[in-house]
Amino acid sequence: MIKLSHITAAGAAVAAAVFVTAGPLGGAASADTAFGTAFDTGRTVMEENRDQVTVVGEGSVSSAPDVMRLNTGVEVRHASASQAFAEARAAAARLTTALRGVGVAAEDLRTNELSLGPEYETYPKVSAYRAAQGVEAVVRDLESADRVIEAAVAVGEEVRLNGLSFEVSDSRGALGAARDLAFADARARAEQYARLAGRRLGRVVAIAEENVTPPRPVSYGAGFAAEKASVSPGQQTVSVSVRVVYGLD
């Protein structure tokens, strides 16, 4: 009905144009012809839609993460700003060396924070200076995850564990499998509707991927090390939905 109304409005515009250009002798007949053409076109569109079924299929695939990102770093407080900064830099170097020692590659280590600032007892009286340097370590061998965490903690009291997350390094395989499932789901739904309508499912008329939900990193807070003797990556899910239009025979 919506498409018919839209086309009828377009037909009205066409009829008005024909009436103006045709003049007073042929205007009325031309207008009637235009309205009749618009009505016939709308009826054709409705008939075509009766010979189609539109469905949305969904597919989800779960996979195990294979990469861990450890968010760690060091923090130092000292009465001297320069001394706090120097000690923090030295502690960060020891942390980096320790992480390299348990198999983390140099290219998988990244500085993600470097800060220095005063802490006030009562403003403007400074009680100490705080220096911090953050280090993100990408662990590609999850079997070594516990060893990496333990090596970081063993560096000293300056070390801070700020949390971790797990990721799937390559989600293309899972995404492809989810698309297969979504399309199969769409066809199954279309076949059911065709059967209920007493029709046979025809060829695919149109396909549109509507929604893709990629796997999201699973994050743990700073208290993860105290709560678990061993970290667990769990499962991550990728989802796809696809809209498919089928013809009906």
Residue pairs with C-beta under 8 A, 6 or more apart in sequence:
3 42
3 45
3 46
3 49
4 42
4 43
4 45
4 46
7 38
7 41
7 42
7 45
8 35
8 38
8 39
8 42
10 38
11 34
11 35
11 37
11 38
11 39
11 41
11 42
12 35
12 38
14 34
14 37
14 38
15 30
15 31
15 32
15 34
15 35
15 38
16 31
18 27
18 30
18 31
18 33
18 34
19 27
19 28
19 30
19 31
20 27
22 30
50 248
51 202
51 247
51 248
52 205
52 245
52 246
52 247
52 248
53 190
53 193
53 194
53 197
53 201
53 245
53 246
53 248
54 243
54 244
54 245
54 246
55 186
55 189
55 190
55 193
55 243
55 244
55 246
56 186
56 189
56 210
56 241
56 242
56 243
56 244
57 181
57 182
57 183
57 184
57 185
57 186
57 187
57 188
57 189
57 241
57 242
57 244
58 181
58 182
58 185
58 239
58 240
58 241
59 177
59 178
59 179
59 180
59 181
59 182
59 183
59 184
59 185
59 239
59 240
59 241
59 242
60 178
60 181
60 237
60 238
60 239
60 240
61 174
61 175
61 177
61 178
61 181
61 237
61 238
62 174
62 235
62 236
62 237
63 168
63 171
63 173
63 174
63 215
63 235
63 236
63 237
63 238
64 168
64 233
64 234
64 235
64 236
65 142
65 166
65 167
65 168
65 215
65 217
65 218
65 233
65 234
65 235
65 236
66 140
66 142
66 167
66 168
66 169
66 233
67 138
67 139
67 140
67 142
67 166
67 167
67 168
67 169
68 138
68 139
68 142
68 145
68 148
68 164
68 165
68 166
68 167
68 231
68 233
69 136
69 137
69 138
69 139
69 164
69 165
69 166
69 167
69 217
70 136
70 137
70 138
70 139
70 148
70 149
70 152
70 161
70 164
71 112
71 134
71 136
71 161
71 162
71 163
71 164
71 165
72 95
72 134
72 135
72 136
72 137
72 152
72 159
72 160
72 161
72 162
73 92
73 95
73 112
73 113
73 132
73 133
73 134
73 135
73 159
73 160
73 162
74 88
74 91
74 92
74 95
74 132
74 133
74 135
74 155
74 158
74 159
74 160
75 88
75 130
75 131
75 132
75 158
75 160
76 84
76 87
76 88
76 91
76 130
76 131
76 132
76 158
77 84
77 119
77 128
77 129
77 130
77 131
78 84
78 87
78 128
78 129
78 131
79 128
79 129
80 129
81 116
81 118
81 129
81 131
84 116
84 128
84 129
84 130
84 131
85 116
85 129
85 131
87 131
87 158
88 116
88 131
88 132
88 133
88 158
89 131
89 133
91 133
91 155
91 156
91 158
91 159
92 111
92 133
92 135
94 155
94 156
95 135
95 152
95 155
95 159
96 109
96 135
98 151
98 152
98 154
98 155
99 109
99 135
99 137
99 148
99 151
99 152
100 106
100 109
101 151
102 144
102 147
102 148
102 151
103 141
103 144
103 147
103 148
104 137
104 138
104 139
104 148
105 140
108 137
108 138
108 139
108 140
109 135
109 136
109 137
109 138
110 135
110 136
110 138
111 133
111 134
111 135
111 136
112 134
112 135
112 136
113 132
113 133
113 134
114 132
114 133
114 134
115 130
115 131
115 132
115 133
116 129
116 130
116 131
116 132
117 129
117 130
118 126
118 128
118 129
118 130
119 126
119 127
119 128
119 129
119 130
120 126
120 127
121 127
132 160
134 162
137 148
137 152
139 145
139 148
140 169
142 233
145 230
145 231
146 229
146 230
146 231
149 161
149 225
149 231
152 159
152 161
153 159
153 161
153 225
160 222
161 222
161 224
161 225
162 222
163 219
163 220
163 221
163 222
163 224
164 219
164 220
164 224
164 231
165 217
165 218
165 219
165 220
166 217
166 218
166 233
166 234
166 236
167 215
167 217
167 236
168 174
168 215
168 236
171 214
171 215
171 238
174 215
174 238
175 212
175 214
175 238
175 240
178 238
178 239
178 240
179 209
179 240
179 242
181 240
182 240
182 241
182 242
183 207
183 242
183 244
186 242
186 243
186 244
187 201
187 244
187 246
190 201
190 244
190 246
191 201
194 200
194 201
194 246
194 248
197 248
199 248
199 249
200 248
200 249
201 246
201 247
201 248
201 249
202 246
202 247
202 248
202 249
203 246
203 247
204 244
204 245
204 246
204 247
205 245
205 246
205 247
206 243
206 244
206 245
207 242
207 243
207 244
207 245
208 242
208 243
208 244
209 240
209 241
209 242
209 243
210 241
210 242
210 243
211 239
211 240
211 241
212 238
212 239
212 240
213 237
213 238
213 239
213 240
214 238
215 236
215 237
215 238
216 236
217 236
218 233
218 234
218 236
220 231
224 231
